[in-house]
Amino acid sequence: MNQNVKNLIQKLGEAIHESVSESEHIAGVVKNIREQGFDVLLMLEATIGLNELDAEEADGSEIDGETLDGPFTSTDLNFLKSLRISLSEDSEENGRRLGSGTPDE
């Protein structure tokens, strides 16, 4: 992994830390816990996984016969396929829609 990627991962960690530490919602919940007589120690662990993209994937073109339209990466699509969830129009024909919450029988 090159130094530029390592620096970007470090920045990502700092951004996550900043988001959590500046969250008014988190601060409010911590305050409520302290009002109940407890001290709060919040430790978060983040795992950052990287998969190198090939040239086609990086420019958003077709992957494995599917065009990546919208917010989904090829990893997202593979995960959804493993759960037998389809994003195509034929998913409604099979009684399965994204987010329906019930697996196919």
C-alpha positions in Angstrom: 0.0 0.0 0.0 1.5 3.3 -1.0 2.0 6.2 1.4 -0.7 8.3 -0.2 -3.3 5.6 0.6 -2.0 5.3 4.1 -2.4 9.1 4.6 -6.0 8.9 3.2 -6.8 6.1 5.6 -5.4 8.2 8.5 -7.6 11.1 7.4 -10.6 8.9 7.3 -9.9 7.8 10.9 -9.6 11.4 12.0 -12.8 12.3 10.2 -14.7 9.5 11.9 -13.3 10.5 15.3 -14.2 14.1 14.7 -17.8 13.1 13.6 -18.3 11.1 16.8 -16.7 13.6 19.2 -18.8 16.5 17.7 -22.1 14.7 17.6 -24.7 16.5 19.7 -26.8 13.3 19.8 -23.9 11.3 21.3 -23.1 14.1 23.7 -26.7 14.2 24.9 -26.9 10.5 25.5 -23.5 10.5 27.4 -24.9 13.4 29.5 -28.0 11.4 30.3 -25.9 8.4 31.4 -23.7 10.6 33.6 -26.9 12.1 35.2 -27.8 8.5 36.1 -24.5 8.3 38.1 -22.2 6.6 35.7 -19.0 7.7 34.1 -18.7 7.0 30.3 -15.7 5.7 28.5 -16.5 5.4 24.8 -14.1 3.2 22.7 -14.9 2.6 19.1 -13.0 0.2 16.8 -13.1 0.8 13.0 -12.0 -1.7 10.5 -11.3 -0.2 7.1 -11.1 -2.7 4.2 -9.8 -1.8 0.8 -10.3 -3.6 -2.5 -8.3 -2.3 -5.4 -10.6 -1.4 -8.3 -9.7 -2.4 -11.8 -9.9 0.2 -14.6 -13.5 -0.6 -15.7 -14.8 -0.5 -12.1 -13.0 2.7 -11.3 -14.7 4.5 -14.2 -18.1 3.1 -13.3 -18.6 1.0 -16.4 -20.0 -2.4 -16.8 -18.9 -5.2 -14.4 -19.9 -8.8 -14.8 -22.6 -7.8 -17.3 -24.2 -5.3 -14.9 -24.0 -1.5 -15.3 -23.5 0.2 -12.0 -26.2 2.8 -11.8 -26.8 4.5 -8.5 -25.0 4.1 -5.2 -24.0 0.4 -5.5 -20.5 -0.9 -6.1 -19.8 -4.3 -7.5 -19.1 -5.5 -3.9 -22.6 -4.3 -2.9 -24.2 -6.1 -5.9 -22.3 -9.3 -5.1 -23.5 -9.1 -1.5 -27.1 -8.5 -2.5 -26.9 -11.4 -4.9 -25.6 -13.7 -2.1 -28.8 -12.8 -0.2 -30.8 -13.5 -3.4 -31.8 -9.9 -3.7 -32.2 -8.5 -7.2 -32.2 -4.9 -8.2 -33.7 -5.5 -11.6 -37.3 -5.2 -12.7 -37.8 -8.9 -12.5 -37.4 -8.8 -8.8 -41.0 -7.8 -8.3 -42.1 -10.7 -10.5 -40.4 -13.0 -8.1 -42.1 -11.3 -5.1 -38.7 -10.0 -3.9 -38.0 -6.3 -3.6 -34.9 -4.6 -2.1 -35.5 -4.0 1.6 -38.6 -6.2 1.9 -36.9 -8.0 4.8 -38.0 -11.5 4.0 -35.8 -14.1 2.2 -37.1 -16.1 -0.8 -38.3 -19.5 0.2 
